[in-house]
Amino acid sequence: MFDSILIPINRAGWPFIGAALVIALVLGLLSSFLFWLGILLALFCTYFFRDPPRVVPQRDGLLVSPADGKLQAIEAAVPPEELELGDQPLTRISIFLNVFDVHVNRVPIGGRISLVNYRPGAFLNAALDKASELNERMSLKVATQSGPEIGFVQIAGLVARRIKCEVTPGIEVKTGEVFGLIRFGSRMDVYLPDGIAPLVAPGQRMVAGETVIADLTSNEGARPGVVR
């Protein structure tokens, strides 16, 4: 029971929670109403920075969602130049995170981080297609044990003003391992290797570290989805 209530909080959230509590105490000197507004702010910060444990599927070749949220689109797109994945279109899976989603980001597949590249940019609505090209972003690439390199990109949104990435080139990572977060409201793009089909459909809810979005060892075609 307590495990379902006492969800871990990402360490990046504690300064915000602490600041909100201080604001609540200061506002409390003015009125009890303002005090409770400050407490609500602290509770929202606690909720936003939650970092629940995830059950990560364990099999070579499985690519899991790096973010919670709604699968916004699956389309062919040329990867950002800094990802160094070529100039030909690849299948891009775009996941949109609203302010109520868990914003902790997880590594989509285990391997060695081969690239981390930050690009400043705009703060357009992350749900827009052009956000992938114009918005502030952090591009990462992981070299898998089986060979293909997987590119994924943290993209800031309309409200988000800070991308946090805790990995550096050369380190080994495991599938589903926490590597960063974006606050507050954002997008995550994943680029599949040529010939690999997505196993998810637009509109589907993604669970970071748990939802399998592709299988590098399978020849299965794309899976359509239907709302029921």
PyMOL commands that set and color helices and strands:
alter all, ss='L'
color gray80, all
select helices_A, chain A and resi 2-5+11-28+32-48+81-83+131-134
alter helices_A, ss='H'
color red, helices_A
select strands_A, chain A and resi 62-64+69-77+90-97+104-106+111-119+137-143+149-156+162-165+172-173+178-183+186-191+205-206+212-215
alter strands_A, ss='S'
color yellow, strands_A
deselect
rebuild
show_as cartoon
